[in-house]
Amino acid sequence: MPARVGLAVSSEVFEVMGARSATQAYGFDRFWRNVRTHTLHNPAEYKKRTVGAFVLTGEFPVPAMYR
């Protein structure tokens, strides 16, 4: 959930402030990049996917780095 909020907020910032807000002068580019990195490396998302697969299909989790 926090990852989705971060992406939504940064998307709204760019929508409201325009493309110039993505320049380094304001620092929002770094915020968006950090949020995006956290969403891509978020173990909670992988866990939700694993639990969902188990509930829907009965597929047992395979041990992996993020599971």
PDB file of N, CA, C and O in Angstrom:
ATOM      1  N   MET A   1       0.817  -1.201   0.000  1.00  0.00           N
ATOM      2  CA  MET A   1       0.000   0.000   0.000  1.00  0.00           C
ATOM      3  C   MET A   1       0.861   1.265   0.000  1.00  0.00           C
ATOM      4  O   MET A   1       0.591   2.162  -0.799  1.00  0.00           O
ATOM      5  N   PRO A   2       1.888   1.384   0.860  1.00  0.00           N
ATOM      6  CA  PRO A   2       2.707   2.597   0.832  1.00  0.00           C
ATOM      7  C   PRO A   2       3.371   2.812  -0.526  1.00  0.00           C
ATOM      8  O   PRO A   2       3.557   3.954  -0.948  1.00  0.00           O
ATOM      9  N   ALA A   3       3.726   1.735  -1.208  1.00  0.00           N
ATOM     10  CA  ALA A   3       4.352   1.877  -2.522  1.00  0.00           C
ATOM     11  C   ALA A   3       3.371   2.493  -3.506  1.00  0.00           C
ATOM     12  O   ALA A   3       3.752   3.350  -4.304  1.00  0.00           O
ATOM     13  N   ARG A   4       2.138   2.076  -3.460  1.00  0.00           N
ATOM     14  CA  ARG A   4       1.127   2.630  -4.365  1.00  0.00           C
ATOM     15  C   ARG A   4       0.872   4.100  -4.064  1.00  0.00           C
ATOM     16  O   ARG A   4       0.682   4.907  -4.975  1.00  0.00           O
ATOM     17  N   VAL A   5       0.871   4.437  -2.789  1.00  0.00           N
ATOM     18  CA  VAL A   5       0.664   5.832  -2.402  1.00  0.00           C
ATOM     19  C   VAL A   5       1.821   6.686  -2.897  1.00  0.00           C
ATOM     20  O   VAL A   5       1.604   7.773  -3.431  1.00  0.00           O
ATOM     21  N   GLY A   6       3.037   6.208  -2.726  1.00  0.00           N
ATOM     22  CA  GLY A   6       4.208   6.950  -3.189  1.00  0.00           C
ATOM     23  C   GLY A   6       4.187   7.185  -4.681  1.00  0.00           C
ATOM     24  O   GLY A   6       4.493   8.284  -5.144  1.00  0.00           O
ATOM     25  N   LEU A   7       3.826   6.155  -5.445  1.00  0.00           N
ATOM     26  CA  LEU A   7       3.736   6.310  -6.898  1.00  0.00           C
ATOM     27  C   LEU A   7       2.613   7.266  -7.288  1.00  0.00           C
ATOM     28  O   LEU A   7       2.769   8.073  -8.204  1.00  0.00           O
ATOM     29  N   ALA A   8       1.493   7.174  -6.597  1.00  0.00           N
ATOM     30  CA  ALA A   8       0.369   8.058  -6.900  1.00  0.00           C
ATOM     31  C   ALA A   8       0.723   9.515  -6.608  1.00  0.00           C
ATOM     32  O   ALA A   8       0.408  10.406  -7.398  1.00  0.00           O
ATOM     33  N   VAL A   9       1.376   9.754  -5.473  1.00  0.00           N
ATOM     34  CA  VAL A   9       1.750  11.119  -5.104  1.00  0.00           C
ATOM     35  C   VAL A   9       2.752  11.678  -6.096  1.00  0.00           C
ATOM     36  O   VAL A   9       2.597  12.810  -6.556  1.00  0.00           O
ATOM     37  N   SER A  10       3.770  10.913  -6.433  1.00  0.00           N
ATOM     38  CA  SER A  10       4.776  11.429  -7.366  1.00  0.00           C
ATOM     39  C   SER A  10       4.177  11.650  -8.750  1.00  0.00           C
ATOM     40  O   SER A  10       4.549  12.604  -9.434  1.00  0.00           O
ATOM     41  N   SER A  11       3.267  10.796  -9.171  1.00  0.00           N
ATOM     42  CA  SER A  11       2.609  11.002 -10.461  1.00  0.00           C
ATOM     43  C   SER A  11       1.772  12.278 -10.455  1.00  0.00           C
ATOM     44  O   SER A  11       1.758  13.025 -11.434  1.00  0.00           O
ATOM     45  N   GLU A  12       1.077  12.521  -9.352  1.00  0.00           N
ATOM     46  CA  GLU A  12       0.275  13.739  -9.241  1.00  0.00           C
ATOM     47  C   GLU A  12       1.159  14.983  -9.223  1.00  0.00           C
ATOM     48  O   GLU A  12       0.805  16.009  -9.804  1.00  0.00           O
ATOM     49  N   VAL A  13       2.303  14.890  -8.561  1.00  0.00           N
ATOM     50  CA  VAL A  13       3.225  16.032  -8.534  1.00  0.00           C
ATOM     51  C   VAL A  13       3.646  16.386  -9.948  1.00  0.00           C
ATOM     52  O   VAL A  13       3.626  17.557 -10.327  1.00  0.00           O
ATOM     53  N   PHE A  14       4.027  15.384 -10.734  1.00  0.00           N
ATOM     54  CA  PHE A  14       4.443  15.642 -12.104  1.00  0.00           C
ATOM     55  C   PHE A  14       3.274  16.152 -12.950  1.00  0.00           C
ATOM     56  O   PHE A  14       3.462  16.988 -13.833  1.00  0.00           O
ATOM     57  N   GLU A  15       2.082  15.652 -12.682  1.00  0.00           N
ATOM     58  CA  GLU A  15       0.917  16.092 -13.446  1.00  0.00           C
ATOM     59  C   GLU A  15       0.585  17.550 -13.146  1.00  0.00           C
ATOM     60  O   GLU A  15       0.273  18.319 -14.055  1.00  0.00           O
ATOM     61  N   VAL A  16       0.653  17.927 -11.879  1.00  0.00           N
ATOM     62  CA  VAL A  16       0.303  19.284 -11.471  1.00  0.00           C
ATOM     63  C   VAL A  16       1.416  20.278 -11.842  1.00  0.00           C
ATOM     64  O   VAL A  16       1.133  21.372 -12.329  1.00  0.00           O
ATOM     65  N   MET A  17       2.663  19.899 -11.612  1.00  0.00           N
ATOM     66  CA  MET A  17       3.767  20.832 -11.821  1.00  0.00           C
ATOM     67  C   MET A  17       4.353  20.792 -13.232  1.00  0.00           C
ATOM     68  O   MET A  17       5.119  21.678 -13.611  1.00  0.00           O
ATOM     69  N   GLY A  18       4.002  19.780 -14.001  1.00  0.00           N
ATOM     70  CA  GLY A  18       4.499  19.690 -15.363  1.00  0.00           C
ATOM     71  C   GLY A  18       5.856  19.003 -15.450  1.00  0.00           C
ATOM     72  O   GLY A  18       6.419  18.568 -14.446  1.00  0.00           O
ATOM     73  N   ALA A  19       6.357  18.919 -16.653  1.00  0.00           N
ATOM     74  CA  ALA A  19       7.599  18.190 -16.917  1.00  0.00           C
ATOM     75  C   ALA A  19       8.805  18.839 -16.256  1.00  0.00           C
ATOM     76  O   ALA A  19       9.780  18.155 -15.946  1.00  0.00           O
ATOM     77  N   ARG A  20       8.752  20.142 -16.037  1.00  0.00           N
ATOM     78  CA  ARG A  20       9.910  20.817 -15.422  1.00  0.00           C
ATOM     79  C   ARG A  20      10.160  20.333 -14.000  1.00  0.00           C
ATOM     80  O   ARG A  20      11.277  20.454 -13.497  1.00  0.00           O
ATOM     81  N   SER A  21       9.145  19.790 -13.346  1.00  0.00           N
ATOM     82  CA  SER A  21       9.340  19.295 -11.979  1.00  0.00           C
ATOM     83  C   SER A  21      10.241  18.063 -11.948  1.00  0.00           C
ATOM     84  O   SER A  21      10.732  17.676 -10.888  1.00  0.00           O
ATOM     85  N   ALA A  22      10.455  17.454 -13.102  1.00  0.00           N
ATOM     86  CA  ALA A  22      11.312  16.268 -13.163  1.00  0.00           C
ATOM     87  C   ALA A  22      12.790  16.627 -13.266  1.00  0.00           C
ATOM     88  O   ALA A  22      13.642  15.738 -13.274  1.00  0.00           O
ATOM     89  N   THR A  23      13.102  17.905 -13.344  1.00  0.00           N
ATOM     90  CA  THR A  23      14.508  18.297 -13.420  1.00  0.00           C
ATOM     91  C   THR A  23      15.164  18.167 -12.054  1.00  0.00           C
ATOM     92  O   THR A  23      14.481  18.091 -11.033  1.00  0.00           O
ATOM     93  N   GLN A  24      16.459  18.144 -12.041  1.00  0.00           N
ATOM     94  CA  GLN A  24      17.205  17.984 -10.788  1.00  0.00           C
ATOM     95  C   GLN A  24      17.099  19.208  -9.882  1.00  0.00           C
ATOM     96  O   GLN A  24      17.366  19.116  -8.684  1.00  0.00           O
ATOM     97  N   ALA A  25      16.720  20.327 -10.430  1.00  0.00           N
ATOM     98  CA  ALA A  25      16.666  21.558  -9.648  1.00  0.00           C
ATOM     99  C   ALA A  25      15.714  21.446  -8.458  1.00  0.00           C
ATOM    100  O   ALA A  25      15.988  22.000  -7.394  1.00  0.00           O
ATOM    101  N   TYR A  26      14.620  20.748  -8.626  1.00  0.00           N
ATOM    102  CA  TYR A  26      13.634  20.614  -7.554  1.00  0.00           C
ATOM    103  C   TYR A  26      13.815  19.362  -6.709  1.00  0.00           C
ATOM    104  O   TYR A  26      13.322  19.306  -5.582  1.00  0.00           O
ATOM    105  N   GLY A  27      14.497  18.376  -7.219  1.00  0.00           N
ATOM    106  CA  GLY A  27      14.752  17.157  -6.465  1.00  0.00           C
ATOM    107  C   GLY A  27      13.632  16.134  -6.515  1.00  0.00           C
ATOM    108  O   GLY A  27      13.754  15.067  -5.914  1.00  0.00           O
ATOM    109  N   PHE A  28      12.536  16.432  -7.218  1.00  0.00           N
ATOM    110  CA  PHE A  28      11.437  15.477  -7.287  1.00  0.00           C
ATOM    111  C   PHE A  28      11.806  14.243  -8.109  1.00  0.00           C
ATOM    112  O   PHE A  28      11.252  13.163  -7.906  1.00  0.00           O
ATOM    113  N   ASP A  29      12.742  14.413  -9.036  1.00  0.00           N
ATOM    114  CA  ASP A  29      13.177  13.269  -9.827  1.00  0.00           C
ATOM    115  C   ASP A  29      13.790  12.204  -8.931  1.00  0.00           C
ATOM    116  O   ASP A  29      13.597  11.009  -9.155  1.00  0.00           O
ATOM    117  N   ARG A  30      14.513  12.632  -7.940  1.00  0.00           N
ATOM    118  CA  ARG A  30      15.135  11.694  -6.997  1.00  0.00           C
ATOM    119  C   ARG A  30      14.078  11.001  -6.147  1.00  0.00           C
ATOM    120  O   ARG A  30      14.173   9.800  -5.890  1.00  0.00           O
ATOM    121  N   PHE A  31      13.070  11.756  -5.709  1.00  0.00           N
ATOM    122  CA  PHE A  31      11.988  11.168  -4.928  1.00  0.00           C
ATOM    123  C   PHE A  31      11.286  10.086  -5.733  1.00  0.00           C
ATOM    124  O   PHE A  31      11.063   8.981  -5.239  1.00  0.00           O
ATOM    125  N   TRP A  32      10.939  10.408  -6.976  1.00  0.00           N
ATOM    126  CA  TRP A  32      10.249   9.433  -7.820  1.00  0.00           C
ATOM    127  C   TRP A  32      11.112   8.209  -8.057  1.00  0.00           C
ATOM    128  O   TRP A  32      10.618   7.083  -8.007  1.00  0.00           O
ATOM    129  N   ARG A  33      12.392   8.414  -8.315  1.00  0.00           N
ATOM    130  CA  ARG A  33      13.300   7.293  -8.561  1.00  0.00           C
ATOM    131  C   ARG A  33      13.406   6.405  -7.314  1.00  0.00           C
ATOM    132  O   ARG A  33      13.414   5.179  -7.428  1.00  0.00           O
ATOM    133  N   ASN A  34      13.486   7.006  -6.145  1.00  0.00           N
ATOM    134  CA  ASN A  34      13.549   6.228  -4.904  1.00  0.00           C
ATOM    135  C   ASN A  34      12.268   5.444  -4.670  1.00  0.00           C
ATOM    136  O   ASN A  34      12.311   4.278  -4.279  1.00  0.00           O
ATOM    137  N   VAL A  35      11.129   6.082  -4.908  1.00  0.00           N
ATOM    138  CA  VAL A  35       9.845   5.382  -4.747  1.00  0.00           C
ATOM    139  C   VAL A  35       9.768   4.208  -5.709  1.00  0.00           C
ATOM    140  O   VAL A  35       9.361   3.110  -5.331  1.00  0.00           O
ATOM    141  N   ARG A  36      10.159   4.446  -6.952  1.00  0.00           N
ATOM    142  CA  ARG A  36      10.102   3.389  -7.959  1.00  0.00           C
ATOM    143  C   ARG A  36      11.008   2.226  -7.585  1.00  0.00           C
ATOM    144  O   ARG A  36      10.630   1.067  -7.756  1.00  0.00           O
ATOM    145  N   THR A  37      12.189   2.519  -7.081  1.00  0.00           N
ATOM    146  CA  THR A  37      13.109   1.463  -6.657  1.00  0.00           C
ATOM    147  C   THR A  37      12.504   0.645  -5.527  1.00  0.00           C
ATOM    148  O   THR A  37      12.606  -0.582  -5.517  1.00  0.00           O
ATOM    149  N   HIS A  38      11.877   1.324  -4.579  1.00  0.00           N
ATOM    150  CA  HIS A  38      11.264   0.599  -3.460  1.00  0.00           C
ATOM    151  C   HIS A  38      10.099  -0.271  -3.925  1.00  0.00           C
ATOM    152  O   HIS A  38       9.887  -1.354  -3.379  1.00  0.00           O
ATOM    153  N   THR A  39       9.350   0.177  -4.910  1.00  0.00           N
ATOM    154  CA  THR A  39       8.237  -0.639  -5.381  1.00  0.00           C
ATOM    155  C   THR A  39       8.725  -1.873  -6.121  1.00  0.00           C
ATOM    156  O   THR A  39       8.084  -2.923  -6.073  1.00  0.00           O
ATOM    157  N   LEU A  40       9.849  -1.753  -6.800  1.00  0.00           N
ATOM    158  CA  LEU A  40      10.380  -2.896  -7.545  1.00  0.00           C
ATOM    159  C   LEU A  40      11.047  -3.919  -6.638  1.00  0.00           C
ATOM    160  O   LEU A  40      11.143  -5.094  -6.990  1.00  0.00           O
ATOM    161  N   HIS A  41      11.505  -3.481  -5.483  1.00  0.00           N
ATOM    162  CA  HIS A  41      12.207  -4.368  -4.558  1.00  0.00           C
ATOM    163  C   HIS A  41      11.443  -4.535  -3.256  1.00  0.00           C
ATOM    164  O   HIS A  41      12.041  -4.604  -2.182  1.00  0.00           O
ATOM    165  N   ASN A  42      10.130  -4.598  -3.350  1.00  0.00           N
ATOM    166  CA  ASN A  42       9.277  -4.683  -2.175  1.00  0.00           C
ATOM    167  C   ASN A  42       8.868  -6.137  -1.924  1.00  0.00           C
ATOM    168  O   ASN A  42       8.039  -6.680  -2.654  1.00  0.00           O
ATOM    169  N   PRO A  43       9.440  -6.767  -0.900  1.00  0.00           N
ATOM    170  CA  PRO A  43       9.097  -8.161  -0.617  1.00  0.00           C
ATOM    171  C   PRO A  43       7.616  -8.375  -0.307  1.00  0.00           C
ATOM    172  O   PRO A  43       7.096  -9.465  -0.543  1.00  0.00           O
ATOM    173  N   ALA A  44       6.934  -7.370   0.210  1.00  0.00           N
ATOM    174  CA  ALA A  44       5.513  -7.526   0.535  1.00  0.00           C
ATOM    175  C   ALA A  44       4.694  -7.822  -0.714  1.00  0.00           C
ATOM    176  O   ALA A  44       3.745  -8.604  -0.658  1.00  0.00           O
ATOM    177  N   GLU A  45       5.045  -7.212  -1.831  1.00  0.00           N
ATOM    178  CA  GLU A  45       4.329  -7.467  -3.076  1.00  0.00           C
ATOM    179  C   GLU A  45       4.509  -8.913  -3.526  1.00  0.00           C
ATOM    180  O   GLU A  45       3.558  -9.542  -3.992  1.00  0.00           O
ATOM    181  N   TYR A  46       5.706  -9.435  -3.391  1.00  0.00           N
ATOM    182  CA  TYR A  46       5.964 -10.828  -3.759  1.00  0.00           C
ATOM    183  C   TYR A  46       5.218 -11.775  -2.826  1.00  0.00           C
ATOM    184  O   TYR A  46       4.706 -12.807  -3.262  1.00  0.00           O
ATOM    185  N   LYS A  47       5.157 -11.425  -1.542  1.00  0.00           N
ATOM    186  CA  LYS A  47       4.445 -12.271  -0.582  1.00  0.00           C
ATOM    187  C   LYS A  47       2.946 -12.294  -0.877  1.00  0.00           C
ATOM    188  O   LYS A  47       2.310 -13.345  -0.793  1.00  0.00           O
ATOM    189  N   LYS A  48       2.385 -11.136  -1.223  1.00  0.00           N
ATOM    190  CA  LYS A  48       0.956 -11.102  -1.569  1.00  0.00           C
ATOM    191  C   LYS A  48       0.680 -11.965  -2.797  1.00  0.00           C
ATOM    192  O   LYS A  48      -0.323 -12.676  -2.850  1.00  0.00           O
ATOM    193  N   ARG A  49       1.559 -11.900  -3.763  1.00  0.00           N
ATOM    194  CA  ARG A  49       1.387 -12.706  -4.978  1.00  0.00           C
ATOM    195  C   ARG A  49       1.464 -14.197  -4.644  1.00  0.00           C
ATOM    196  O   ARG A  49       0.689 -14.992  -5.175  1.00  0.00           O
ATOM    197  N   THR A  50       2.383 -14.572  -3.778  1.00  0.00           N
ATOM    198  CA  THR A  50       2.551 -15.974  -3.394  1.00  0.00           C
ATOM    199  C   THR A  50       1.336 -16.481  -2.631  1.00  0.00           C
ATOM    200  O   THR A  50       0.848 -17.580  -2.891  1.00  0.00           O
ATOM    201  N   VAL A  51       0.852 -15.684  -1.695  1.00  0.00           N
ATOM    202  CA  VAL A  51      -0.332 -16.077  -0.919  1.00  0.00           C
ATOM    203  C   VAL A  51      -1.545 -16.175  -1.836  1.00  0.00           C
ATOM    204  O   VAL A  51      -2.343 -17.105  -1.718  1.00  0.00           O
ATOM    205  N   GLY A  52      -1.685 -15.216  -2.748  1.00  0.00           N
ATOM    206  CA  GLY A  52      -2.801 -15.251  -3.688  1.00  0.00           C
ATOM    207  C   GLY A  52      -2.774 -16.486  -4.567  1.00  0.00           C
ATOM    208  O   GLY A  52      -3.815 -17.099  -4.805  1.00  0.00           O
ATOM    209  N   ALA A  53      -1.600 -16.860  -5.053  1.00  0.00           N
ATOM    210  CA  ALA A  53      -1.473 -18.064  -5.888  1.00  0.00           C
ATOM    211  C   ALA A  53      -1.845 -19.309  -5.084  1.00  0.00           C
ATOM    212  O   ALA A  53      -2.475 -20.228  -5.609  1.00  0.00           O
ATOM    213  N   PHE A  54      -1.457 -19.335  -3.822  1.00  0.00           N
ATOM    214  CA  PHE A  54      -1.788 -20.488  -2.984  1.00  0.00           C
ATOM    215  C   PHE A  54      -3.291 -20.570  -2.744  1.00  0.00           C
ATOM    216  O   PHE A  54      -3.880 -21.646  -2.845  1.00  0.00           O
ATOM    217  N   VAL A  55      -3.906 -19.445  -2.428  1.00  0.00           N
ATOM    218  CA  VAL A  55      -5.344 -19.431  -2.142  1.00  0.00           C
ATOM    219  C   VAL A  55      -6.159 -19.797  -3.389  1.00  0.00           C
ATOM    220  O   VAL A  55      -7.122 -20.558  -3.302  1.00  0.00           O
ATOM    221  N   LEU A  56      -5.772 -19.259  -4.534  1.00  0.00           N
ATOM    222  CA  LEU A  56      -6.557 -19.471  -5.749  1.00  0.00           C
ATOM    223  C   LEU A  56      -6.312 -20.819  -6.416  1.00  0.00           C
ATOM    224  O   LEU A  56      -7.244 -21.437  -6.932  1.00  0.00           O
ATOM    225  N   THR A  57      -5.067 -21.275  -6.407  1.00  0.00           N
ATOM    226  CA  THR A  57      -4.725 -22.488  -7.160  1.00  0.00           C
ATOM    227  C   THR A  57      -4.214 -23.635  -6.301  1.00  0.00           C
ATOM    228  O   THR A  57      -4.103 -24.765  -6.776  1.00  0.00           O
ATOM    229  N   GLY A  58      -3.902 -23.351  -5.037  1.00  0.00           N
ATOM    230  CA  GLY A  58      -3.331 -24.385  -4.185  1.00  0.00           C
ATOM    231  C   GLY A  58      -1.849 -24.621  -4.449  1.00  0.00           C
ATOM    232  O   GLY A  58      -1.257 -25.560  -3.917  1.00  0.00           O
ATOM    233  N   GLU A  59      -1.257 -23.763  -5.271  1.00  0.00           N
ATOM    234  CA  GLU A  59       0.160 -23.875  -5.616  1.00  0.00           C
ATOM    235  C   GLU A  59       1.020 -23.526  -4.400  1.00  0.00           C
ATOM    236  O   GLU A  59       0.901 -22.437  -3.838  1.00  0.00           O
ATOM    237  N   PHE A  60       1.880 -24.451  -4.006  1.00  0.00           N
ATOM    238  CA  PHE A  60       2.745 -24.198  -2.864  1.00  0.00           C
ATOM    239  C   PHE A  60       3.862 -23.233  -3.250  1.00  0.00           C
ATOM    240  O   PHE A  60       4.348 -23.262  -4.380  1.00  0.00           O
ATOM    241  N   PRO A  61       4.266 -22.381  -2.313  1.00  0.00           N
ATOM    242  CA  PRO A  61       5.326 -21.420  -2.610  1.00  0.00           C
ATOM    243  C   PRO A  61       6.659 -22.115  -2.888  1.00  0.00           C
ATOM    244  O   PRO A  61       7.008 -23.113  -2.257  1.00  0.00           O
ATOM    245  N   VAL A  62       7.375 -21.567  -3.831  1.00  0.00           N
ATOM    246  CA  VAL A  62       8.725 -22.034  -4.137  1.00  0.00           C
ATOM    247  C   VAL A  62       9.696 -21.100  -3.411  1.00  0.00           C
ATOM    248  O   VAL A  62       9.595 -19.882  -3.554  1.00  0.00           O
ATOM    249  N   PRO A  63      10.623 -21.646  -2.644  1.00  0.00           N
ATOM    250  CA  PRO A  63      11.570 -20.761  -1.941  1.00  0.00           C
ATOM    251  C   PRO A  63      12.323 -19.866  -2.925  1.00  0.00           C
ATOM    252  O   PRO A  63      12.879 -20.344  -3.914  1.00  0.00           O
ATOM    253  N   ALA A  64      12.332 -18.590  -2.646  1.00  0.00           N
ATOM    254  CA  ALA A  64      13.022 -17.632  -3.492  1.00  0.00           C
ATOM    255  C   ALA A  64      13.529 -16.491  -2.607  1.00  0.00           C
ATOM    256  O   ALA A  64      13.264 -16.446  -1.406  1.00  0.00           O
ATOM    257  N   MET A  65      14.251 -15.587  -3.225  1.00  0.00           N
ATOM    258  CA  MET A  65      14.875 -14.506  -2.471  1.00  0.00           C
ATOM    259  C   MET A  65      13.850 -13.624  -1.764  1.00  0.00           C
ATOM    260  O   MET A  65      14.081 -13.222  -0.624  1.00  0.00           O
ATOM    261  N   TYR A  66      12.722 -13.311  -2.408  1.00  0.00           N
ATOM    262  CA  TYR A  66      11.750 -12.405  -1.822  1.00  0.00           C
ATOM    263  C   TYR A  66      10.548 -13.105  -1.216  1.00  0.00           C
ATOM    264  O   TYR A  66       9.595 -12.432  -0.824  1.00  0.00           O
ATOM    265  N   ARG A  67      10.551 -14.401  -1.125  1.00  0.00           N
ATOM    266  CA  ARG A  67       9.368 -15.105  -0.613  1.00  0.00           C
ATOM    267  C   ARG A  67       9.587 -15.584   0.746  1.00  0.00           C
ATOM    268  O   ARG A  67       8.698 -16.199   1.335  1.00  0.00           O
TER     269      ARG A  67
END
